[in-house]
Amino acid sequence: MNKFAKFNYLVINSKEEPILFQLSNQGNLKYIFLNKFYKPIKTSKLFKYNVLKYSASIDKIDKIHLITLMKSGELNYSVYENDSWTNTTISQFDFHSKIYSNISVLVNDNNINIIYGYANLNNSKLWTICHIVGNNENWDQHNVIKFATDRTSIPFVVDIDSSNSIQLLYRSIKGNVPQIYHIFYNPYTKKWNSTPQKVTLTYTNKLLPYIFVDTKDNIHALWLEEISKNYILKYSRLSSTGDNKYIWTQIKIPYIPNCNDLPIIFEDNGTLKIIYSKTNSIGYIYSSDYGGTWFEGEALENKCLDINCIKISNLMLKSKNIKINDIYCSLNESLNFFFLDSIQTENLISSNIIFSDIQNNSNYPISEEKIDLDKIFKSQEEIKDILYKNLDLQNDINKKVQYMLKILETKKSSLLDKFFK
């Protein structure tokens, strides 16, 4: 479970120009420039053989912020601006006595927030979440919280709301029972709240927490709950309005059993979609009222699909009732987003992105898919003819109705007129 621990990142700037970051198993980090149809133009290598973990984000002025944890222990901060990179080492991690979990970078206004977790090798079940905040000149580090957990799932997940508050979920084991907890960081007081709020209540095993803040600042939590050796999708919401404002409330969702990996949620043109993964399928449920009610959507067989999870950073999409932090896709010879309408509707022809043989620092020739324009134009003409015929028929009916009304108006003494007086 959690086979997508090493994410790919897709950053999209204000001109809707995408760049895909990929980390290989050998520690090579490369970034691929895509055109407006999401087809590769060229690829470049940024680090070779040295990257252990990384995180990327883009800000409102199109600077790409990249955090890389190197195999040598260096924590590097890199910025991509005006077609060039600048690199700074901000910390040195100790691999001799500690192990480190996932790293996340969040950008808010002029501050860069780096959040990571670590545990000592002599007590690997006691984890500490750390928060580094600052800019390229000054950095401050804070310990957020200590908690007990195992290594069966990602220790924490984060998101950020419209007020730049950082929302964080983590999985902690108390009394041999795993529970999901929520804490947040206030950027105005520059403090984390000291009292975590418990999101889950049952005495069952819980795995793979996921947090999402929608464009209305409602906070959504997902996780998998083990019941009779079966992993069930679970959901809870902390609403920003209404009677249950700022109270975690578990909402009833369609029964989704046999889940086998990280569930995610995103906002797609005002509709929330939860994507779940099973052994032989991938599917979604959806909500049109920001999590109040949920309905079952499609499910697709994934026997022949190489399914991956991509993290997405695009601040410009939020103004369109769209927010996507993560998305499932196939990423083998082509890239296809699953159940995502907001990007593919604008790039309908280009649902496939060829990545398999891209050469370093070179333009990549793409064979365009041939489209039979004659058939398209012929179909349009046929549709136009049908519409014109329907319009003529409607006009003929309107004329007959007007004629009948005129007769009824002039013949007041008719039998029909007497009935309706």
Stockholm file with secondary structure:
# STOCKHOLM 1.0

chainA/1-421         MNKFAKFNYLVINSKEEPILFQLSNQGNLKYIFLNKFYKPIKTSKLFKYNVLKYSASIDKIDKIHLITLMKSGELNYSVYENDSWTNTTISQFDFHSKIYSNISVLVNDNNINIIYGYANLNNSKLWTICHIVGNNENWDQHNVIKFATDRTSIPFVVDIDSSNSIQLLYRSIKGNVPQIYHIFYNPYTKKWNSTPQKVTLTYTNKLLPYIFVDTKDNIHALWLEEISKNYILKYSRLSSTGDNKYIWTQIKIPYIPNCNDLPIIFEDNGTLKIIYSKTNSIGYIYSSDYGGTWFEGEALENKCLDINCIKISNLMLKSKNIKINDIYCSLNESLNFFFLDSIQTENLISSNIIFSDIQNNSNYPISEEKIDLDKIFKSQEEIKDILYKNLDLQNDINKKVQYMLKILETKKSSLLDKFFK
#=GR chainA/1-421 SS CCTTCSCEEEEECTTCCEEEEEECTTSCEEEEEECTTSCEEEEEEEECSCEEEEEEEECTTCCEEEEEEETTSEEEEEEEETTEEEEEEEEECCTTTEEEEEEEEEEETTEEEEEEEEEETTEEEEEEEEEEEECSSCEEEEEEEEEECCSSSCSEEEEECTTCCEEEEEEEEETTEEEEEEEEEETTTTEECSSCEECCCSSSCEEEEEEEECTTCCEEEEEEEEETTEEEEEEEEECSSSTTTTCEEECCCCCCCCBCSCCEEEEETTEEEEEEEBSSEEEEEEESSTTSSCEEEEEEECTTCCEEEEEEECGGGGGGTCBCSEEEEEESSSEEESSCHHHHTTTGGGCCCCCTTCCBTSCCCCCCCCCCHHHHHHHHHHHHHHHHHHHHHHHHHHHHHHHHHHHHHHCTTSHHHHHTC
#=GC SS_cons         CCTTCSCEEEEECTTCCEEEEEECTTSCEEEEEECTTSCEEEEEEEECSCEEEEEEEECTTCCEEEEEEETTSEEEEEEEETTEEEEEEEEECCTTTEEEEEEEEEEETTEEEEEEEEEETTEEEEEEEEEEEECSSCEEEEEEEEEECCSSSCSEEEEECTTCCEEEEEEEEETTEEEEEEEEEETTTTEECSSCEECCCSSSCEEEEEEEECTTCCEEEEEEEEETTEEEEEEEEECSSSTTTTCEEECCCCCCCCBCSCCEEEEETTEEEEEEEBSSEEEEEEESSTTSSCEEEEEEECTTCCEEEEEEECGGGGGGTCBCSEEEEEESSSEEESSCHHHHTTTGGGCCCCCTTCCBTSCCCCCCCCCCHHHHHHHHHHHHHHHHHHHHHHHHHHHHHHHHHHHHHHCTTSHHHHHTC
//
